[in-house]
Amino acid sequence: MANSSENTSLPESTLPNGRRSLTEVSPAIALGPLDGRYQPQTAPLVDYLSESALNRDRVHVEVEWFIYLSNNSVLPGLAPLTESQKSGLRALVTEFDAESIAELAEIEAVTVHDVKAVEYFIGRRLEGLGLGHLTSLVHFGCTSEDINNLSYAVGIRDAVRFAWLPAARELTDMVASLAESTRDVPMLSRTHGQPATPTTLGKEMAVLAYRLQRQLKHVENQEFLGKINGATGTYAAHVASAPTVDWESVSRGFVEYLGLTWNPLTTQIESHDWQAELYSTMSHFNRILHNLCTDIWSYISIGYFRQIPVEGATGSSTMPHKINPIRFENAEANLEISCSLLNTLAETLVTSRWQRDLTDSSSQRNIGVAFGHSLLAISNVLKGLSKLDVAEETLAEDLDHNWEVLAEAIQMVMRAESIAGVEGMDQPYERLKDLTRGHRVDQQRLIEFVSGLGLSPEAESRLTSLTPATYHGIAARLVDHLK
């Protein structure tokens, strides 16, 4: 007889230790954080990149292809539709709702094919529009990928334009605004983590804003390609059924009618190169934003920024004084996840065995997840930046404790004086290195050193009036390079 400990079966609603299964809770509990904890921040993407949105876009493409073929009398004997018929067909898209989603799921449970389910879904409604005799026109000449590639292109395009880009622009504008407002605030630089030639806080924020702006321009100019050319991209079925039609012109006209860029050369699938380009650019944007997060986090840690307390919020469960930079830490994690997914998509979608394999089918279902983690990160950075104050007194104090950063200016002026013929300016770098490397040097010591060099009166006056807080060149003016 088997040992009772080997029997691991449990009643359906019971888990180990007597806990009840959460799968019985209604409405269903989300497995992933984007549809659970963080749903409010990522909800806009549901309209473009969810499974239901994909099905709605499939209906849209099928309906518009039906209308396009009819309105242009592409096939012999095919007459244009009436305005009422076109409106009725397009209502399948504009009125796509929970009942539509459920009906499609029921059909797919039988067909075990998502695009075929869309074809039948539309076909069921043609009789009521006086189009029952044209049921065979639905999905005419199409392979599933003709519908899928166009549906994904429409959904991704709209997700970029109406969800991701507005948030990314808002963030970039906020960083640019911070750069403008702090353009004249002097700040000690740190190269390799060590005190270096001063800058302004605004100039450093402008560097990040400018980098983000460049990537946004690439996204804004992104092409969204599409194709509708049959099972292996040869229009074979099209030509066999209507040999006198210029199918390339029809294909191009329809793709451009959808607001996409026509791809004239494909296999069964559209090659996804434009997707790889987009995801690479978005990943690059994410990485720059990640750099911003680590910089801001570090500035907070040394007191350059103060975090504004949020009423009622808790920083630590045991240390009451703490205000943790959680928005930037949360953003870092989500940016890393987003980049991992975007990079994987960019790397894998461009390969398809011979004329078609299905690896892209599962991969593309994660596009929304990749976008979602990026959008969540952007939301967190926006909130984090909105709760920062610049601690100008801390920046000023840091500068005042690092007079040795003027060594660069002194030795460079000595070089210029030497070129101008002033005597005694030999080995300027080495002399300043001996004075400052590994040593704290205050204002008085530097003035004494400069006064004993034998510089021209103008050069000596220029150096003795210089302070760490004024030694930042044209940093403030450089902010003007932001658009």
C-alpha positions in Angstrom: 0.0 0.0 0.0 1.4 3.4 -1.0 2.5 5.7 1.8 -0.2 8.3 2.5 2.4 11.1 2.2 2.7 10.2 -1.5 -0.9 11.2 -2.2 -0.6 14.9 -3.0 -4.0 15.4 -4.6 -6.2 18.1 -3.0 -9.8 19.2 -3.4 -10.0 21.6 -6.2 -10.5 24.7 -4.0 -7.9 23.8 -1.4 -4.2 24.5 -1.3 -1.5 23.1 1.1 -2.0 24.1 4.7 -5.7 24.5 4.2 -5.6 27.8 2.2 -8.3 28.5 -0.3 -7.4 28.8 -3.9 -7.4 32.4 -5.2 -8.4 31.2 -8.6 -12.0 31.2 -7.3 -12.1 34.9 -6.6 -14.2 37.0 -9.0 -13.3 39.1 -10.8 -10.2 37.1 -11.6 -7.0 38.1 -9.9 -4.2 39.2 -12.3 -1.0 37.1 -12.3 1.2 39.9 -13.5 1.8 43.2 -11.8 0.9 45.3 -14.9 -2.7 44.0 -14.8 -2.8 44.0 -11.0 -0.9 46.4 -8.7 0.1 48.8 -11.5 -3.0 48.6 -13.7 -3.9 52.3 -13.3 -0.6 53.3 -14.8 -0.6 50.9 -17.7 -4.3 50.8 -18.5 -4.0 53.1 -21.6 -2.1 50.3 -23.4 -5.1 47.9 -23.1 -6.8 49.8 -25.9 -4.0 49.1 -28.3 -1.9 46.1 -27.2 -4.2 43.7 -25.4 -5.5 40.5 -26.9 -8.9 42.0 -27.2 -7.5 45.1 -28.9 -5.7 42.9 -31.4 -9.0 41.1 -32.2 -10.7 44.5 -32.6 -8.0 45.6 -35.0 -8.3 42.3 -36.9 -12.0 43.0 -37.4 -11.0 46.5 -38.5 -8.5 45.3 -41.1 -10.9 42.6 -42.4 -13.8 45.1 -42.6 -11.7 47.8 -44.4 -10.3 45.2 -46.8 -13.9 44.1 -47.6 -14.9 47.8 -48.1 -11.8 48.6 -50.1 -12.3 45.7 -52.6 -15.9 46.7 -53.0 -15.5 50.5 -53.3 -12.8 50.1 -55.9 -14.6 47.4 -57.8 -11.4 45.3 -57.7 -13.1 42.0 -58.6 -15.3 41.5 -61.7 -19.0 42.1 -60.8 -18.2 43.7 -57.4 -20.2 46.8 -56.9 -19.5 49.6 -54.3 -21.3 49.3 -51.0 -23.9 51.7 -49.9 -23.1 54.2 -47.1 -25.4 52.3 -44.8 -23.6 49.1 -45.5 -20.2 50.6 -44.9 -21.4 52.2 -41.7 -22.8 48.9 -40.5 -19.6 47.1 -41.2 -17.5 49.7 -39.4 -19.8 49.6 -36.4 -18.4 46.1 -35.8 -15.2 48.0 -34.8 -16.6 51.1 -33.2 -19.0 49.1 -31.1 -16.6 46.3 -30.3 -17.4 45.4 -26.7 -17.4 42.7 -24.0 -20.1 40.7 -25.9 -18.0 40.9 -29.1 -15.0 39.6 -27.1 -17.0 36.7 -25.7 -18.5 35.8 -29.0 -15.0 35.7 -30.7 -13.8 33.5 -27.8 -16.7 31.1 -28.4 -16.0 30.9 -32.1 -12.3 30.4 -31.6 -13.0 27.6 -29.1 -14.4 25.7 -32.2 -12.0 26.9 -34.9 -8.9 26.8 -32.7 -7.8 29.6 -35.0 -8.0 33.3 -33.9 -8.1 34.9 -37.4 -10.6 32.4 -38.7 -12.8 33.2 -35.7 -12.7 36.9 -36.8 -13.7 35.9 -40.4 -16.7 34.0 -39.1 -17.6 36.7 -36.6 -17.9 39.2 -39.5 -19.6 36.7 -41.8 -22.4 36.2 -39.3 -23.4 39.9 -39.7 -23.5 40.2 -43.4 -27.0 39.0 -44.0 -28.4 41.7 -41.8 -26.6 44.3 -43.9 -27.9 42.9 -47.2 -24.5 41.5 -47.9 -25.1 37.8 -47.3 -24.2 37.0 -51.0 -20.7 38.5 -50.3 -19.6 36.2 -47.4 -16.8 34.8 -49.6 -15.4 38.4 -49.9 -14.4 38.3 -46.2 -10.7 37.4 -46.0 -10.5 37.3 -49.8 -7.0 36.4 -51.0 -5.6 36.7 -47.4 -3.5 34.5 -45.3 -3.8 35.0 -41.6 -0.6 36.9 -41.5 -2.0 39.4 -44.0 -4.5 40.3 -41.3 -2.1 39.9 -38.3 0.7 42.0 -39.6 -1.6 44.9 -40.4 -3.5 44.6 -37.1 -0.2 44.6 -35.1 1.1 47.6 -37.1 -2.1 49.6 -36.4 -2.2 48.7 -32.7 1.5 49.3 -32.1 1.4 52.6 -34.1 -1.5 53.8 -32.0 0.0 52.6 -28.7 3.1 54.6 -29.6 1.3 57.7 -30.7 -1.5 57.9 -28.1 0.0 56.2 -25.0 3.8 55.8 -24.9 4.9 58.9 -26.8 2.7 61.4 -24.9 4.1 60.1 -21.6 7.7 60.1 -22.8 7.3 63.6 -24.1 5.8 64.8 -20.8 8.8 63.3 -19.0 11.4 64.7 -21.4 9.7 68.1 -21.1 9.9 67.9 -17.3 13.6 67.1 -17.4 14.1 70.0 -19.9 12.1 72.3 -17.6 14.3 71.3 -14.6 17.3 72.0 -16.7 16.0 75.5 -17.6 15.1 76.4 -14.0 18.5 75.3 -12.6 20.7 76.4 -15.5 22.5 78.9 -13.3 22.8 76.7 -10.2 26.6 75.9 -9.8 27.4 72.3 -8.9 30.6 70.3 -8.3 31.1 67.7 -11.0 32.2 64.2 -10.2 34.2 62.2 -12.7 35.0 58.7 -11.5 33.1 59.7 -8.3 35.8 62.3 -7.5 35.6 66.1 -7.4 36.0 67.6 -10.9 35.6 70.8 -12.9 32.3 72.4 -11.7 29.2 72.6 -13.9 25.7 73.7 -13.4 22.8 71.4 -12.3 20.8 72.7 -15.3 23.5 71.8 -17.8 23.7 68.3 -16.4 19.9 67.9 -16.6 20.1 69.3 -20.2 22.5 66.6 -21.2 19.9 64.0 -20.2 17.0 65.9 -21.7 18.9 66.3 -25.0 19.6 62.5 -25.1 16.0 61.7 -24.5 14.8 64.2 -27.1 17.0 62.5 -29.8 15.4 59.1 -29.2 11.9 60.6 -29.3 12.7 62.1 -32.7 13.6 58.6 -33.9 10.4 57.2 -32.5 8.3 60.0 -34.0 9.8 59.3 -37.5 9.4 55.6 -37.2 7.8 53.8 -40.2 5.1 51.2 -39.5 5.2 48.7 -42.4 2.5 46.4 -43.6 1.8 43.9 -46.4 -1.2 42.1 -47.9 0.1 39.7 -50.6 -0.9 36.2 -49.8 0.5 32.9 -48.4 4.1 33.4 -49.5 4.1 37.0 -50.6 3.6 36.2 -54.4 -0.1 37.2 -54.9 -0.5 33.7 -56.3 -4.1 33.2 -55.2 -4.9 36.8 -56.2 -3.7 36.4 -59.7 -5.3 33.0 -60.1 -8.7 34.4 -59.1 -8.5 37.7 -60.9 -5.5 37.7 -63.3 -6.2 41.2 -64.9 -6.1 43.1 -61.6 -2.9 45.0 -60.7 -2.6 43.4 -57.3 0.5 45.2 -56.3 -1.3 48.5 -56.7 -4.3 47.2 -54.8 -2.0 46.0 -52.0 -0.1 49.2 -51.8 -3.2 51.3 -51.9 -4.9 49.4 -49.1 -1.8 49.4 -46.8 -1.4 53.1 -47.3 -5.1 53.6 -46.8 -4.6 52.2 -43.3 -2.0 54.8 -42.6 1.0 52.4 -42.9 4.0 52.1 -45.1 3.8 49.4 -47.8 6.4 46.6 -47.8 6.6 45.3 -51.3 8.8 42.3 -50.6 7.9 39.7 -47.9 7.6 36.0 -47.3 4.3 34.9 -45.7 5.1 37.3 -42.9 6.0 41.0 -42.9 9.6 40.8 -41.9 9.3 42.8 -38.6 12.4 44.9 -39.3 10.4 48.0 -38.5 9.4 46.5 -35.1 13.0 45.7 -34.4 14.0 49.3 -35.2 11.3 50.7 -32.9 12.0 48.4 -30.0 15.7 49.2 -30.2 15.0 52.9 -30.1 12.6 52.5 -27.2 15.1 50.4 -25.4 17.7 53.1 -25.9 15.3 55.7 -24.5 14.8 53.4 -21.5 18.5 53.1 -21.0 19.0 56.9 -21.0 16.1 57.2 -18.6 17.7 54.5 -16.4 20.9 56.7 -16.4 18.8 59.6 -15.3 17.3 57.6 -12.5 20.7 56.5 -11.2 22.0 60.1 -11.4 19.0 61.5 -9.6 19.2 58.8 -7.0 22.9 59.6 -6.4 22.2 63.3 -6.2 19.5 62.6 -3.6 22.0 60.5 -1.6 24.5 63.3 -1.3 21.9 65.9 -0.5 21.8 67.9 -3.8 18.0 67.2 -4.0 15.6 67.1 -1.1 12.5 64.9 -1.4 9.2 66.5 -0.6 7.4 64.3 2.0 4.1 62.8 0.8 1.4 63.3 3.5 0.7 60.0 5.2 3.4 58.1 3.4 5.9 55.8 5.2 9.5 55.5 4.1 10.6 52.7 6.4 8.6 50.4 8.6 11.1 51.0 11.5 13.0 54.2 10.7 10.5 57.1 10.8 12.8 59.7 9.4 13.3 58.1 6.0 12.1 59.3 2.7 13.3 56.7 0.2 13.8 57.5 -3.5 11.4 54.6 -4.4 10.1 56.2 -7.5 13.5 56.1 -9.2 14.3 52.6 -7.8 10.9 51.3 -9.1 11.6 52.9 -12.5 15.1 51.3 -12.7 13.6 47.9 -12.2 10.9 48.3 -14.7 13.2 49.9 -17.3 15.5 46.9 -17.0 12.5 44.5 -17.5 11.2 46.5 -20.4 14.7 46.6 -22.1 15.1 42.9 -21.7 11.8 42.2 -23.5 12.3 44.9 -26.1 15.8 43.7 -26.9 14.5 40.1 -27.1 11.8 41.1 -29.5 14.2 43.1 -31.6 16.6 40.3 -31.8 14.2 37.4 -32.5 11.4 38.9 -34.6 13.7 39.5 -37.5 14.3 35.8 -38.0 11.7 33.4 -39.5 12.6 30.1 -41.0 12.2 30.0 -44.8 8.8 31.5 -45.7 7.2 31.2 -42.2 7.5 29.9 -38.7 5.3 30.7 -35.7 7.9 31.9 -33.2 6.7 35.5 -33.8 3.2 34.6 -32.8 3.9 34.0 -29.2 6.7 36.7 -29.1 4.4 39.5 -30.3 1.9 38.8 -27.5 4.5 40.3 -25.2 4.7 43.6 -26.9 2.2 45.1 -24.5 4.2 43.8 -21.5 7.4 45.5 -22.9 5.6 48.8 -23.4 3.8 48.5 -20.1 7.0 48.3 -18.0 8.4 51.3 -19.9 5.2 53.3 -19.4 5.2 52.3 -15.7 8.8 53.5 -15.3 8.0 56.8 -17.0 5.0 57.3 -14.6 7.3 56.7 -11.6 10.0 59.1 -12.8 7.4 61.8 -13.4 6.1 61.4 -9.9 9.6 61.2 -8.5 10.7 64.4 -10.2 7.6 66.3 -9.1 8.6 65.7 -5.5 12.1 67.1 -5.6 13.6 70.4 -4.4 17.1 71.6 -5.2 19.2 72.0 -2.1 21.2 75.0 -3.4 22.9 75.5 0.0 24.3 71.9 -0.1 25.6 72.4 -3.6 27.3 75.6 -2.6 28.8 74.1 0.5 30.2 71.2 -1.6 31.8 73.6 -4.0 33.4 75.6 -1.2 35.0 72.5 0.2 36.8 71.7 -3.1 39.0 74.6 -4.1 41.5 72.2 -5.6 39.2 71.9 -8.7 40.6 75.2 -9.8 44.0 73.6 -10.4 42.9 72.8 -13.9 42.2 76.5 -14.6 45.5 77.6 -13.1 47.7 75.3 -15.1 45.8 76.0 -18.3 46.2 79.8 -17.8 49.9 79.1 -17.2 50.1 77.3 -20.5 48.5 80.2 -22.3 50.8 82.6 -20.6 53.8 80.5 -21.7 52.6 80.6 -25.3 52.3 84.4 -25.0 55.9 84.7 -23.9 55.6 85.1 -20.1 58.7 83.6 -18.3 58.6 81.0 -15.6 55.5 79.1 -16.8 57.3 75.8 -17.2 55.8 72.5 -16.1 52.4 73.9 -15.2 50.6 70.6 -14.9 53.3 69.0 -12.8 53.5 72.0 -10.4 49.7 72.0 -9.9 49.8 68.2 -9.4 52.3 68.6 -6.6 50.2 71.3 -5.0 46.8 69.6 -5.2 46.9 65.9 -5.8 45.8 64.1 -2.7 45.7 67.4 -0.7 43.0 69.7 0.4 43.7 73.3 -0.8 41.8 76.3 0.4 41.2 79.6 -1.2 44.0 81.4 0.6 46.6 78.8 -0.4 45.6 79.0 -4.0 45.7 82.8 -4.0 49.2 82.6 -2.6 50.3 80.1 -5.2 48.8 82.1 -8.1 50.4 85.4 -6.7 53.8 83.8 -6.7 53.7 82.6 -10.3 54.7 85.8 -12.1 51.6 85.8 -14.3 50.5 88.9 -16.3 48.4 91.2 -14.1 45.3 90.5 -16.1 45.7 86.7 -15.9 46.5 86.9 -12.1 43.4 89.0 -11.5 41.3 86.6 -13.4 42.5 83.6 -11.5 42.4 85.2 -8.0 38.8 86.2 -8.5 37.8 82.7 -9.6 35.9 80.5 -7.2 34.6 76.9 -7.6 31.1 78.4 -7.8 32.0 80.6 -10.8 34.3 78.1 -12.6 31.8 76.5 -14.9 32.5 78.1 -18.3 29.4 78.5 -20.5 27.5 75.7 -18.8 24.4 77.8 -18.3 24.3 78.9 -21.9 24.6 75.3 -23.2 21.0 74.6 -21.9 19.8 76.7 -24.9 20.6 73.7 -27.1 17.4 72.0 -25.9 14.6 72.5 -28.3 
